Amino acid sequence: MFMKLLMNIALAALIALPAAAQEQTVLERWEETPTTIFDGSEIVLSELQWMVRPLVVFADTPNDPRFRQQLDLLMADMDRLAERDVLVITDTDPANMSELRTALRPRGYMMALVGKDGRVALRKPEPYDVRELSRSIDKMPLRQQEIDDRRMVQP
């Protein structure tokens, strides 16, 4: 009887979890777990401006080898991206003209990095590793300012 009660409580918690996650904004969920990969259908770029650097990986299907390779490269070093306020987004449904697809106009596979200012900072038609992404981000003026600000705060 006790085990059945525990199983019912656990099942109720699992069912309630998605509803609780939907109550949070994308930014709140990212702040909780910055290594989360988000679906493009839930993203509104203007809500992310000045807060994070969206990194959007597009493909016409999740089975695209370049898409899979890009995700493998990103997942291998997500902490490095999180340090740079990068929010990773995927969009593999060209039939659903998401705001991201309308704004960034991908053709097949494409990776796009959007700066905190909302401008497209980088577009790549092939997979790009985190080391190269980090270099590109670290050259951005706003990132340089963030680095300087952190140096001034630390003794």
N, CA and C atoms as an extended XYZ file, in Angstrom:
465
Properties=species:S:1:pos:R:3:atomname:S:1:resname:S:1:resid:I:1 pbc="F F F"
N         0.826       -1.190        0.000 N   MET     1
C         0.000        0.000        0.000 CA  MET     1
C         0.869        1.252        0.000 C   MET     1
N         1.888        1.272        0.881 N   PHE     2
C         2.775        2.420        0.987 CA  PHE     2
C         3.532        2.640       -0.326 C   PHE     2
N         4.008        1.556       -0.946 N   MET     3
C         4.736        1.657       -2.220 CA  MET     3
C         3.826        2.214       -3.312 C   MET     3
N         2.571        1.795       -3.324 N   LYS     4
C         1.629        2.281       -4.324 CA  LYS     4
C         1.403        3.782       -4.141 C   LYS     4
N         1.310        4.221       -2.898 N   LEU     5
C         1.143        5.641       -2.602 CA  LEU     5
C         2.362        6.427       -3.080 C   LEU     5
N         3.555        5.914       -2.807 N   LEU     6
C         4.778        6.577       -3.257 CA  LEU     6
C         4.841        6.656       -4.782 C   LEU     6
N         4.445        5.582       -5.450 N   MET     7
C         4.451        5.574       -6.916 CA  MET     7
C         3.462        6.602       -7.461 C   MET     7
N         2.296        6.719       -6.836 N   ASN     8
C         1.305        7.702       -7.282 CA  ASN     8
C         1.804        9.128       -7.079 C   ASN     8
N         2.477        9.376       -5.962 N   ILE     9
C         3.040       10.704       -5.709 CA  ILE     9
C         4.119       11.026       -6.743 C   ILE     9
N         4.985       10.060       -7.013 N   ALA    10
C         6.044       10.261       -8.005 CA  ALA    10
C         5.453       10.504       -9.388 C   ALA    10
N         4.427        9.761       -9.758 N   LEU    11
C         3.775        9.932      -11.048 CA  LEU    11
C         3.121       11.309      -11.145 C   LEU    11
N         2.472       11.750      -10.088 N   ALA    12
C         1.847       13.079      -10.070 CA  ALA    12
C         2.906       14.169      -10.208 C   ALA    12
N         4.055       13.973       -9.580 N   ALA    13
C         5.134       14.961       -9.687 CA  ALA    13
C         5.673       15.022      -11.102 C   ALA    13
N         5.809       13.875      -11.759 N   LEU    14
C         6.284       13.852      -13.139 CA  LEU    14
C         5.299       14.532      -14.088 C   LEU    14
N         4.026       14.318      -13.858 N   ILE    15
C         3.010       14.936      -14.706 CA  ILE    15
C         2.988       16.440      -14.481 C   ILE    15
N         3.179       16.895      -13.257 N   ALA    16
C         3.136       18.325      -12.933 CA  ALA    16
C         4.399       19.051      -13.397 C   ALA    16
N         5.508       18.338      -13.558 N   LEU    17
C         6.768       18.959      -13.915 CA  LEU    17
C         6.708       19.757      -15.211 C   LEU    17
N         6.192       19.224      -16.316 N   PRO    18
C         6.146       20.028      -17.531 CA  PRO    18
C         5.318       21.303      -17.366 C   PRO    18
N         4.235       21.251      -16.625 N   ALA    19
C         3.416       22.440      -16.412 CA  ALA    19
C         4.214       23.490      -15.648 C   ALA    19
N         4.971       23.064      -14.659 N   ALA    20
C         5.783       24.004      -13.888 CA  ALA    20
C         6.869       24.614      -14.770 C   ALA    20
N         7.470       23.788      -15.637 N   ALA    21
C         8.507       24.289      -16.531 CA  ALA    21
C         7.934       25.304      -17.514 C   ALA    21
N         6.692       25.117      -17.931 N   GLN    22
C         6.079       26.044      -18.873 CA  GLN    22
C         5.745       27.377      -18.220 C   GLN    22
N         5.605       27.415      -16.913 N   GLU    23
C         5.311       28.661      -16.219 CA  GLU    23
C         6.530       29.568      -16.203 C   GLU    23
N         7.705       29.018      -16.311 N   GLN    24
C         8.924       29.802      -16.322 CA  GLN    24
C         9.210       30.312      -17.729 C   GLN    24
N         9.842       31.471      -17.805 N   THR    25
C        10.253       31.988      -19.105 CA  THR    25
C        11.482       31.222      -19.573 C   THR    25
N        11.813       31.379      -20.828 N   VAL    26
C        13.014       30.754      -21.367 CA  VAL    26
C        14.241       31.233      -20.598 C   VAL    26
N        14.307       32.532      -20.336 N   LEU    27
C        15.458       33.065      -19.597 CA  LEU    27
C        15.558       32.493      -18.185 C   LEU    27
N        14.430       32.347      -17.511 N   GLU    28
C        14.448       31.766      -16.165 CA  GLU    28
C        14.942       30.322      -16.203 C   GLU    28
N        14.485       29.569      -17.186 N   ARG    29
C        14.924       28.182      -17.314 CA  ARG    29
C        16.407       28.122      -17.660 C   ARG    29
N        16.871       29.037      -18.519 N   TRP    30
C        18.285       29.075      -18.881 CA  TRP    30
C        19.139       29.456      -17.669 C   TRP    30
N        18.672       30.419      -16.879 N   GLU    31
C        19.432       30.824      -15.685 CA  GLU    31
C        19.560       29.670      -14.692 C   GLU    31
N        18.518       28.851      -14.583 N   GLU    32
C        18.566       27.680      -13.702 CA  GLU    32
C        19.557       26.641      -14.210 C   GLU    32
N        19.495       26.387      -15.522 N   THR    33
C        20.340       25.372      -16.144 CA  THR    33
C        20.868       25.918      -17.469 C   THR    33
N        22.005       26.619      -17.442 N   PRO    34
C        22.514       27.265      -18.654 CA  PRO    34
C        22.993       26.305      -19.739 C   PRO    34
N        23.036       25.023      -19.450 N   THR    35
C        23.446       24.052      -20.463 CA  THR    35
C        22.251       23.428      -21.182 C   THR    35
N        21.060       23.965      -20.944 N   THR    36
C        19.853       23.468      -21.603 CA  THR    36
C        19.863       23.869      -23.071 C   THR    36
N        19.384       22.971      -23.918 N   ILE    37
C        19.217       23.284      -25.336 CA  ILE    37
C        17.729       23.495      -25.571 C   ILE    37
N        17.370       24.648      -26.115 N   PHE    38
C        15.978       25.028      -26.291 CA  PHE    38
C        15.496       24.779      -27.712 C   PHE    38
N        14.193       24.572      -27.844 N   ASP    39
C        13.559       24.398      -29.143 CA  ASP    39
C        13.211       25.764      -29.714 C   ASP    39
N        13.467       25.952      -30.993 N   GLY    40
C        13.236       27.240      -31.639 CA  GLY    40
C        11.806       27.723      -31.606 C   GLY    40
N        10.845       26.804      -31.476 N   SER    41
C         9.434       27.200      -31.490 CA  SER    41
C         9.047       27.990      -30.244 C   SER    41
N         9.847       27.915      -29.176 N   GLU    42
C         9.504       28.629      -27.941 CA  GLU    42
C        10.313       29.914      -27.749 C   GLU    42
N        11.045       30.325      -28.772 N   ILE    43
C        11.948       31.463      -28.646 CA  ILE    43
C        11.393       32.711      -29.314 C   ILE    43
N        11.478       33.819      -28.590 N   VAL    44
C        11.191       35.147      -29.141 CA  VAL    44
C        12.489       35.930      -28.966 C   VAL    44
N        13.158       36.213      -30.075 N   LEU    45
C        14.477       36.836      -30.008 CA  LEU    45
C        14.496       38.140      -29.219 C   LEU    45
N        13.468       38.952      -29.368 N   SER    46
C        13.457       40.250      -28.677 CA  SER    46
C        13.463       40.094      -27.159 C   SER    46
N        12.960       38.981      -26.644 N   GLU    47
C        12.960       38.745      -25.196 CA  GLU    47
C        14.353       38.386      -24.676 C   GLU    47
N        15.242       38.009      -25.583 N   LEU    48
C        16.588       37.593      -25.191 CA  LEU    48
C        17.608       38.721      -25.321 C   LEU    48
N        17.224       39.793      -26.022 N   GLN    49
C        18.155       40.873      -26.304 CA  GLN    49
C        18.721       41.481      -25.027 C   GLN    49
N        20.020       41.719      -25.032 N   TRP    50
C        20.806       42.283      -23.934 CA  TRP    50
C        20.962       41.330      -22.744 C   TRP    50
N        20.387       40.125      -22.836 N   MET    51
C        20.486       39.168      -21.736 CA  MET    51
C        21.431       38.009      -22.077 C   MET    51
N        21.268       37.436      -23.265 N   VAL    52
C        22.062       36.273      -23.678 CA  VAL    52
C        22.457       36.410      -25.147 C   VAL    52
N        23.337       35.509      -25.558 N   ARG    53
C        23.734       35.415      -26.961 CA  ARG    53
C        23.109       34.145      -27.529 C   ARG    53
N        22.039       34.273      -28.299 N   PRO    54
C        21.427       33.071      -28.875 CA  PRO    54
C        22.344       32.432      -29.929 C   PRO    54
N        22.505       31.139      -29.832 N   LEU    55
C        23.227       30.358      -30.834 CA  LEU    55
C        22.205       29.388      -31.412 C   LEU    55
N        21.835       29.611      -32.665 N   VAL    56
C        20.756       28.836      -33.273 CA  VAL    56
C        21.336       27.862      -34.286 C   VAL    56
N        20.973       26.600      -34.136 N   VAL    57
C        21.415       25.553      -35.061 CA  VAL    57
C        20.189       25.090      -35.830 C   VAL    57
N        20.199       25.349      -37.133 N   PHE    58
C        19.092       24.982      -38.012 CA  PHE    58
C        19.444       23.753      -38.831 C   PHE    58
N        18.415       22.987      -39.175 N   ALA    59
C        18.531       21.896      -40.139 CA  ALA    59
C        17.124       21.579      -40.622 C   ALA    59
N        17.048       20.916      -41.761 N   ASP    60
C        15.730       20.528      -42.282 CA  ASP    60
C        15.207       19.269      -41.616 C   ASP    60
N        16.085       18.566      -40.923 N   THR    61
C        15.712       17.356      -40.201 CA  THR    61
C        16.713       17.136      -39.064 C   THR    61
N        16.275       16.573      -37.944 N   PRO    62
C        17.235       16.296      -36.864 CA  PRO    62
C        18.240       15.202      -37.236 C   PRO    62
N        18.028       14.533      -38.354 N   ASN    63
C        18.939       13.477      -38.796 CA  ASN    63
C        20.061       13.989      -39.687 C   ASN    63
N        20.078       15.279      -40.002 N   ASP    64
C        21.142       15.865      -40.816 CA  ASP    64
C        22.481       15.617      -40.111 C   ASP    64
N        23.448       14.992      -40.787 N   PRO    65
C        24.728       14.686      -40.139 CA  PRO    65
C        25.453       15.939      -39.619 C   PRO    65
N        25.340       17.056      -40.327 N   ARG    66
C        25.988       18.291      -39.865 CA  ARG    66
C        25.318       18.794      -38.582 C   ARG    66
N        23.989       18.673      -38.506 N   PHE    67
C        23.249       19.074      -37.314 CA  PHE    67
C        23.702       18.238      -36.120 C   PHE    67
N        23.775       16.934      -36.311 N   ARG    68
C        24.188       16.033      -35.233 CA  ARG    68
C        25.629       16.314      -34.796 C   ARG    68
N        26.499       16.545      -35.786 N   GLN    69
C        27.891       16.838      -35.461 CA  GLN    69
C        27.991       18.151      -34.679 C   GLN    69
N        27.211       19.171      -35.093 N   GLN    70
C        27.247       20.450      -34.392 CA  GLN    70
C        26.786       20.298      -32.951 C   GLN    70
N        25.706       19.551      -32.733 N   LEU    71
C        25.233       19.344      -31.361 CA  LEU    71
C        26.263       18.586      -30.531 C   LEU    71
N        26.921       17.606      -31.120 N   ASP    72
C        27.972       16.876      -30.401 CA  ASP    72
C        29.097       17.826      -29.991 C   ASP    72
N        29.504       18.698      -30.909 N   LEU    73
C        30.562       19.662      -30.615 CA  LEU    73
C        30.144       20.612      -29.493 C   LEU    73
N        28.903       21.071      -29.537 N   LEU    74
C        28.414       22.000      -28.520 CA  LEU    74
C        28.287       21.326      -27.167 C   LEU    74
N        27.709       20.137      -27.139 N   MET    75
C        27.488       19.440      -25.870 CA  MET    75
C        28.791       19.035      -25.193 C   MET    75
N        29.839       18.890      -25.970 N   ALA    76
C        31.131       18.512      -25.397 CA  ALA    76
C        31.721       19.624      -24.528 C   ALA    76
N        31.257       20.866      -24.724 N   ASP    77
C        31.849       21.979      -23.976 CA  ASP    77
C        30.804       23.064      -23.674 C   ASP    77
N        29.628       22.644      -23.206 N   MET    78
C        28.541       23.587      -22.918 CA  MET    78
C        28.902       24.580      -21.819 C   MET    78
N        29.732       24.187      -20.874 N   ASP    79
C        30.107       25.089      -19.783 CA  ASP    79
C        30.833       26.326      -20.305 C   ASP    79
N        31.660       26.127      -21.298 N   ARG    80
C        32.393       27.246      -21.908 CA  ARG    80
C        31.420       28.231      -22.557 C   ARG    80
N        30.378       27.700      -23.176 N   LEU    81
C        29.361       28.568      -23.782 CA  LEU    81
C        28.558       29.289      -22.703 C   LEU    81
N        28.220       28.578      -21.640 N   ALA    82
C        27.453       29.181      -20.545 CA  ALA    82
C        28.216       30.347      -19.925 C   ALA    82
N        29.548       30.228      -19.824 N   GLU    83
C        30.377       31.323      -19.305 CA  GLU    83
C        30.215       32.593      -20.128 C   GLU    83
N        29.890       32.409      -21.396 N   ARG    84
C        29.770       33.535      -22.332 CA  ARG    84
C        28.309       33.915      -22.583 C   ARG    84
N        27.431       33.467      -21.717 N   ASP    85
C        25.994       33.777      -21.805 CA  ASP    85
C        25.381       33.338      -23.125 C   ASP    85
N        25.766       32.150      -23.590 N   VAL    86
C        25.222       31.612      -24.840 CA  VAL    86
C        24.046       30.704      -24.522 C   VAL    86
N        22.921       30.967      -25.164 N   LEU    87
C        21.720       30.142      -25.045 CA  LEU    87
C        21.603       29.367      -26.356 C   LEU    87
N        21.696       28.055      -26.292 N   VAL    88
C        21.690       27.205      -27.482 CA  VAL    88
C        20.254       26.845      -27.851 C   VAL    88
N        19.946       27.011      -29.140 N   ILE    89
C        18.597       26.783      -29.668 CA  ILE    89
C        18.706       25.903      -30.908 C   ILE    89
N        17.781       24.966      -31.047 N   THR    90
C        17.731       24.162      -32.269 CA  THR    90
C        16.393       24.365      -32.961 C   THR    90
N        16.429       24.272      -34.284 N   ASP    91
C        15.211       24.372      -35.090 CA  ASP    91
C        15.370       23.433      -36.275 C   ASP    91
N        14.633       22.320      -36.250 N   THR    92
C        14.738       21.318      -37.312 CA  THR    92
C        13.405       21.097      -38.020 C   THR    92
N        12.534       22.102      -37.977 N   ASP    93
C        11.223       21.974      -38.601 CA  ASP    93
C        10.979       23.127      -39.576 C   ASP    93
N        11.425       22.965      -40.836 N   PRO    94
C        11.255       24.048      -41.798 CA  PRO    94
C         9.786       24.332      -42.139 C   PRO    94
N         8.900       23.363      -41.907 N   ALA    95
C         7.476       23.578      -42.184 CA  ALA    95
C         6.874       24.585      -41.210 C   ALA    95
N         7.412       24.637      -40.002 N   ASN    96
C         6.942       25.590      -38.992 CA  ASN    96
C         7.803       26.847      -39.121 C   ASN    96
N         7.274       27.867      -39.738 N   MET    97
C         8.046       29.097      -39.932 CA  MET    97
C         8.116       29.868      -38.620 C   MET    97
N         9.031       29.423      -37.767 N   SER    98
C         9.229       30.068      -36.470 CA  SER    98
C         9.766       31.480      -36.676 C   SER    98
N         9.717       32.265      -35.616 N   GLU    99
C        10.284       33.622      -35.680 CA  GLU    99
C        11.760       33.553      -36.058 C   GLU    99
N        12.452       32.531      -35.557 N   LEU   100
C        13.874       32.375      -35.855 CA  LEU   100
C        14.114       32.159      -37.341 C   LEU   100
N        13.306       31.299      -37.940 N   ARG   101
C        13.464       31.034      -39.379 CA  ARG   101
C        13.151       32.271      -40.208 C   ARG   101
N        12.149       33.015      -39.786 N   THR   102
C        11.789       34.235      -40.499 CA  THR   102
C        12.911       35.273      -40.396 C   THR   102
N        13.477       35.416      -39.208 N   ALA   103
C        14.510       36.426      -38.987 CA  ALA   103
C        15.859       36.038      -39.588 C   ALA   103
N        16.235       34.766      -39.505 N   LEU   104
C        17.580       34.345      -39.897 CA  LEU   104
C        17.652       33.664      -41.264 C   LEU   104
N        16.532       33.289      -41.827 N   ARG   105
C        16.413       32.719      -43.169 CA  ARG   105
C        17.443       31.626      -43.510 C   ARG   105
N        17.433       30.520      -42.776 N   PRO   106
C        18.381       29.445      -43.089 CA  PRO   106
C        17.954       28.662      -44.331 C   PRO   106
N        18.931       28.053      -44.960 N   ARG   107
C        18.671       27.123      -46.064 CA  ARG   107
C        19.355       25.822      -45.696 C   ARG   107
N        18.571       24.838      -45.314 N   GLY   108
C        19.158       23.579      -44.875 CA  GLY   108
C        19.858       23.776      -43.546 C   GLY   108
N        21.082       23.203      -43.427 N   TYR   109
C        21.843       23.357      -42.196 CA  TYR   109
C        22.444       24.764      -42.136 C   TYR   109
N        22.373       25.373      -40.958 N   MET   110
C        23.050       26.643      -40.706 CA  MET   110
C        23.158       26.844      -39.201 C   MET   110
N        24.273       27.424      -38.794 N   MET   111
C        24.445       27.810      -37.410 CA  MET   111
C        24.608       29.325      -37.402 C   MET   111
N        23.849       29.999      -36.522 N   ALA   112
C        23.928       31.454      -36.429 CA  ALA   112
C        24.107       31.863      -34.971 C   ALA   112
N        25.044       32.767      -34.754 N   LEU   113
C        25.268       33.341      -33.433 CA  LEU   113
C        24.755       34.770      -33.466 C   LEU   113
N        23.843       35.070      -32.546 N   VAL   114
C        23.274       36.412      -32.447 CA  VAL   114
C        23.873       37.068      -31.200 C   VAL   114
N        24.360       38.278      -31.357 N   GLY   115
C        24.939       38.996      -30.229 CA  GLY   115
C        23.866       39.462      -29.264 C   GLY   115
N        24.295       39.902      -28.103 N   LYS   116
C        23.343       40.415      -27.113 CA  LYS   116
C        22.594       41.633      -27.649 C   LYS   116
N        23.194       42.330      -28.601 N   ASP   117
C        22.558       43.512      -29.184 CA  ASP   117
C        21.506       43.151      -30.231 C   ASP   117
N        21.348       41.857      -30.522 N   GLY   118
C        20.331       41.404      -31.466 CA  GLY   118
C        20.819       41.280      -32.898 C   GLY   118
N        22.069       41.625      -33.160 N   ARG   119
C        22.623       41.515      -34.515 CA  ARG   119
C        23.238       40.141      -34.722 C   ARG   119
N        23.144       39.647      -35.949 N   VAL   120
C        23.768       38.373      -36.284 CA  VAL   120
C        25.278       38.595      -36.326 C   VAL   120
N        25.996       37.901      -35.463 N   ALA   121
C        27.441       38.069      -35.362 CA  ALA   121
C        28.194       37.055      -36.211 C   ALA   121
N        27.559       35.917      -36.478 N   LEU   122
C        28.251       34.834      -37.170 CA  LEU   122
C        27.235       33.913      -37.815 C   LEU   122
N        27.498       33.525      -39.050 N   ARG   123
C        26.709       32.507      -39.759 CA  ARG   123
C        27.683       31.481      -40.315 C   ARG   123
N        27.374       30.225      -40.113 N   LYS   124
C        28.255       29.178      -40.613 CA  LYS   124
C        27.429       28.089      -41.290 C   LYS   124
N        27.836       27.688      -42.496 N   PRO   125
C        27.127       26.619      -43.202 CA  PRO   125
C        27.642       25.225      -42.849 C   PRO   125
N        28.652       25.167      -41.995 N   GLU   126
C        29.246       23.904      -41.566 CA  GLU   126
C        29.395       23.922      -40.040 C   GLU   126
N        29.505       22.760      -39.417 N   PRO   127
C        29.698       22.719      -37.958 CA  PRO   127
C        30.945       23.499      -37.532 C   PRO   127
N        30.847       24.101      -36.365 N   TYR   128
C        31.869       24.987      -35.829 CA  TYR   128
C        32.107       24.567      -34.396 C   TYR   128
N        33.359       24.422      -33.976 N   ASP   129
C        33.596       23.939      -32.614 CA  ASP   129
C        33.522       25.076      -31.586 C   ASP   129
N        33.403       24.683      -30.326 N   VAL   130
C        33.212       25.639      -29.237 CA  VAL   130
C        34.427       26.546      -29.087 C   VAL   130
N        35.594       26.025      -29.348 N   ARG   131
C        36.811       26.848      -29.238 CA  ARG   131
C        36.740       28.031      -30.201 C   ARG   131
N        36.347       27.765      -31.438 N   GLU   132
C        36.236       28.835      -32.432 CA  GLU   132
C        35.084       29.786      -32.101 C   GLU   132
N        33.979       29.231      -31.627 N   LEU   133
C        32.855       30.075      -31.205 CA  LEU   133
C        33.283       31.001      -30.069 C   LEU   133
N        34.003       30.448      -29.107 N   SER   134
C        34.464       31.229      -27.959 CA  SER   134
C        35.374       32.365      -28.413 C   SER   134
N        36.252       32.081      -29.356 N   ARG   135
C        37.133       33.135      -29.887 CA  ARG   135
C        36.314       34.246      -30.543 C   ARG   135
N        35.332       33.858      -31.339 N   SER   136
C        34.485       34.852      -32.010 CA  SER   136
C        33.739       35.704      -30.993 C   SER   136
N        33.215       35.069      -29.968 N   ILE   137
C        32.470       35.795      -28.926 CA  ILE   137
C        33.405       36.726      -28.159 C   ILE   137
N        34.589       36.222      -27.814 N   ASP   138
C        35.524       37.006      -27.015 CA  ASP   138
C        36.034       38.246      -27.752 C   ASP   138
N        35.909       38.284      -29.056 N   LYS   139
C        36.313       39.457      -29.842 CA  LYS   139
C        35.222       40.523      -29.905 C   LYS   139
N        34.000       40.173      -29.495 N   MET   140
C        32.890       41.127      -29.557 CA  MET   140
C        33.109       42.248      -28.535 C   MET   140
N        32.805       43.499      -28.896 N   PRO   141
C        33.008       44.615      -27.967 CA  PRO   141
C        32.278       44.450      -26.632 C   PRO   141
N        31.051       43.972      -26.665 N   LEU   142
C        30.308       43.804      -25.409 CA  LEU   142
C        30.960       42.735      -24.535 C   LEU   142
N        31.450       41.677      -25.136 N   ARG   143
C        32.138       40.625      -24.377 CA  ARG   143
C        33.431       41.171      -23.778 C   ARG   143
N        34.147       41.988      -24.533 N   GLN   144
C        35.362       42.615      -24.011 CA  GLN   144
C        35.039       43.462      -22.779 C   GLN   144
N        33.927       44.188      -22.844 N   GLN   145
C        33.496       44.997      -21.707 CA  GLN   145
C        33.150       44.106      -20.518 C   GLN   145
N        32.467       42.977      -20.770 N   GLU   146
C        32.123       42.045      -19.691 CA  GLU   146
C        33.386       41.506      -19.014 C   GLU   146
N        34.397       41.181      -19.817 N   ILE   147
C        35.657       40.670      -19.273 CA  ILE   147
C        36.332       41.742      -18.422 C   ILE   147
N        36.379       42.975      -18.929 N   ASP   148
C        36.977       44.080      -18.170 CA  ASP   148
C        36.227       44.326      -16.866 C   ASP   148
N        34.900       44.290      -16.930 N   ASP   149
C        34.078       44.510      -15.721 CA  ASP   149
C        34.360       43.432      -14.675 C   ASP   149
N        34.510       42.198      -15.091 N   ARG   150
C        34.788       41.110      -14.147 CA  ARG   150
C        36.169       41.266      -13.524 C   ARG   150
N        37.127       41.745      -14.309 N   ARG   151
C        38.485       41.955      -13.782 CA  ARG   151
C        38.489       43.028      -12.705 C   ARG   151
N        37.672       44.073      -12.902 N   MET   152
C        37.628       45.171      -11.952 CA  MET   152
C        36.971       44.755      -10.639 C   MET   152
N        36.037       43.809      -10.715 N   VAL   153
C        35.326       43.353       -9.514 CA  VAL   153
C        36.205       42.423       -8.682 C   VAL   153
N        36.999       41.602       -9.345 N   GLN   154
C        37.843       40.642       -8.639 CA  GLN   154
C        39.070       41.352       -8.059 C   GLN   154
N        39.457       41.004       -6.819 N   PRO   155
C        40.627       41.649       -6.197 CA  PRO   155
C        41.931       41.205       -6.817 C   PRO   155
